[in-house]
């Protein structure tokens, strides 16, 4: 194949070029791997299996559950503990998290609305104080309101 692509190159030169290319690619891969941090395990199954570990018991006397699992040995499951862990992780925890964030969003919306209202009220108060007495301001407001009403009606 190298002979057809580069007929004037000898077989040795073609192999050397391929080896140099391979070495450059591998060096680039090593640089990228060295600069990137390891990717954390974010899959749900791993976290769930880790939380199920207290519900497992070793069949051997004095045995460690993790070493038994790694060795391919059978372990006993305490089903009431496993059921509680599953309900806790799959039902109760998401419900409480949703309730927390829902209540927090309601509170933050109310607080934001109250702050906006107080800021706009204080800004209006400052503008009226700068303009002068309330009579000229109310006169301008009533005149503008009359113009707006007339424009809407016609």
C-alpha positions as CSV (number, residue, x, y, z in Angstrom):
1,X,0.0,0.0,0.0
2,X,2.8,2.4,0.8
3,X,4.4,1.5,-2.5
4,X,1.3,2.6,-4.4
5,X,0.9,5.9,-2.5
6,X,4.6,6.8,-2.5
7,X,6.3,4.8,-5.3
8,X,9.7,6.6,-4.9
9,X,10.0,5.8,-1.2
10,X,11.8,2.7,-0.1
11,X,10.0,0.3,2.3
12,X,12.3,1.3,5.2
13,X,11.6,5.0,4.8
14,X,7.9,4.4,4.6
15,X,8.0,2.3,7.9
16,X,10.1,5.0,9.6
17,X,7.6,7.7,8.6
18,X,4.7,5.6,9.9
19,X,6.6,5.0,13.2
20,X,7.4,8.7,13.6
21,X,3.7,9.6,13.0
22,X,2.6,7.0,15.5
23,X,5.1,8.4,18.1
24,X,3.9,11.9,17.5
25,X,0.2,10.9,18.0
26,X,1.1,8.9,21.2
27,X,3.1,11.9,22.6
28,X,0.1,14.2,21.9
29,X,-2.3,11.7,23.7
30,X,0.1,11.5,26.7
31,X,0.1,15.4,26.9
32,X,-3.7,15.5,26.8
33,X,-4.0,12.8,29.4
34,X,-1.5,14.5,31.7
35,X,-3.4,17.8,31.6
36,X,-6.9,16.4,32.1
37,X,-8.2,15.5,35.5
38,X,-9.8,12.1,35.9
39,X,-13.5,11.9,35.2
40,X,-15.5,11.4,38.4
41,X,-18.0,8.5,38.6
42,X,-21.4,10.2,38.3
43,X,-23.6,7.3,37.4
44,X,-26.6,6.7,39.6
45,X,-26.0,2.9,39.9
46,X,-22.6,3.4,41.7
47,X,-24.0,5.8,44.3
48,X,-27.0,3.5,44.9
49,X,-24.9,0.4,45.2
50,X,-22.6,2.2,47.6
51,X,-25.6,3.1,49.8
52,X,-26.8,-0.5,49.7
53,X,-23.6,-1.8,51.3
54,X,-24.9,-1.7,54.9
55,X,-27.8,-4.1,53.8
56,X,-25.3,-6.8,52.7
57,X,-23.8,-9.4,55.0
58,X,-20.9,-11.8,54.4
59,X,-21.7,-15.5,54.4
60,X,-18.3,-16.4,55.8
61,X,-17.6,-15.9,59.4
62,X,-15.7,-12.6,60.0
63,X,-15.6,-12.0,56.2
64,X,-15.6,-8.5,54.7
65,X,-18.5,-7.8,52.3
66,X,-16.4,-5.8,49.8
67,X,-13.7,-8.5,49.6
68,X,-16.4,-11.2,49.2
69,X,-18.0,-9.3,46.3
70,X,-14.6,-8.6,44.7
71,X,-13.7,-12.3,45.1
72,X,-17.0,-13.4,43.5
73,X,-18.4,-15.0,46.6
74,X,-22.1,-14.8,47.5
75,X,-23.3,-12.4,50.1
76,X,-26.6,-12.3,52.0
77,X,-29.0,-9.4,51.6
78,X,-31.0,-8.1,54.6
79,X,-34.1,-7.2,52.6
80,X,-35.8,-4.9,55.1
81,X,-32.7,-2.7,55.2
82,X,-32.4,-2.8,51.4
83,X,-36.1,-1.8,51.1
84,X,-35.7,1.1,53.5
85,X,-32.6,2.3,51.7
86,X,-34.4,2.1,48.3
87,X,-37.5,4.0,49.6
88,X,-35.3,6.6,51.2
89,X,-33.1,7.2,48.2
90,X,-35.9,6.9,45.5
91,X,-38.9,8.4,47.2
92,X,-38.2,10.4,50.4
93,X,-35.0,12.2,49.4
94,X,-36.3,13.4,46.0
95,X,-39.6,14.5,47.6
96,X,-37.8,16.5,50.4
97,X,-35.4,18.1,47.8
98,X,-38.3,19.1,45.6
99,X,-40.2,20.5,48.6
100,X,-37.2,22.5,49.7
101,X,-36.5,24.0,46.3
102,X,-40.2,24.7,45.8
103,X,-40.6,26.5,49.1
104,X,-37.3,28.4,48.5
105,X,-38.5,29.6,45.1
106,X,-41.8,30.8,46.6
107,X,-40.0,32.7,49.3
108,X,-37.4,34.2,47.0
109,X,-40.2,35.3,44.6
110,X,-42.1,37.0,47.4
111,X,-39.0,38.6,48.8
112,X,-37.9,39.8,45.4
113,X,-41.4,41.3,44.7
114,X,-41.4,43.1,48.1
115,X,-37.9,44.5,47.5
116,X,-38.9,45.8,44.0
117,X,-42.0,47.4,45.5
118,X,-40.1,49.1,48.3
119,X,-37.4,50.3,45.9
120,X,-39.9,51.7,43.4
121,X,-42.0,53.3,46.2
122,X,-38.9,55.0,47.7
123,X,-37.8,56.1,44.2
124,X,-41.2,57.7,43.6
125,X,-41.1,59.4,46.9
126,X,-37.6,60.8,46.2
127,X,-38.8,62.1,42.7
128,X,-41.9,63.9,44.3
129,X,-39.6,65.5,46.9
130,X,-37.3,66.8,44.2
131,X,-40.1,68.1,41.9
132,X,-41.7,70.1,44.5
133,X,-45.2,70.1,46.1
134,X,-47.6,67.3,45.4
135,X,-50.1,69.7,43.7
136,X,-48.1,70.1,40.5
137,X,-47.2,66.4,40.4
138,X,-50.9,65.4,40.8
139,X,-51.9,68.0,38.2
140,X,-49.4,66.6,35.7
141,X,-50.6,63.0,36.5
142,X,-54.2,63.9,36.0
143,X,-53.6,65.7,32.7
144,X,-51.5,62.7,31.4
145,X,-54.2,60.3,32.6
146,X,-56.8,62.3,30.8
147,X,-54.8,62.2,27.5
148,X,-54.3,58.5,27.8
149,X,-58.0,57.9,28.5
150,X,-59.0,60.0,25.6
151,X,-56.6,58.2,23.3
152,X,-57.9,54.8,24.3
153,X,-61.5,55.8,23.8
154,X,-61.2,57.3,20.3
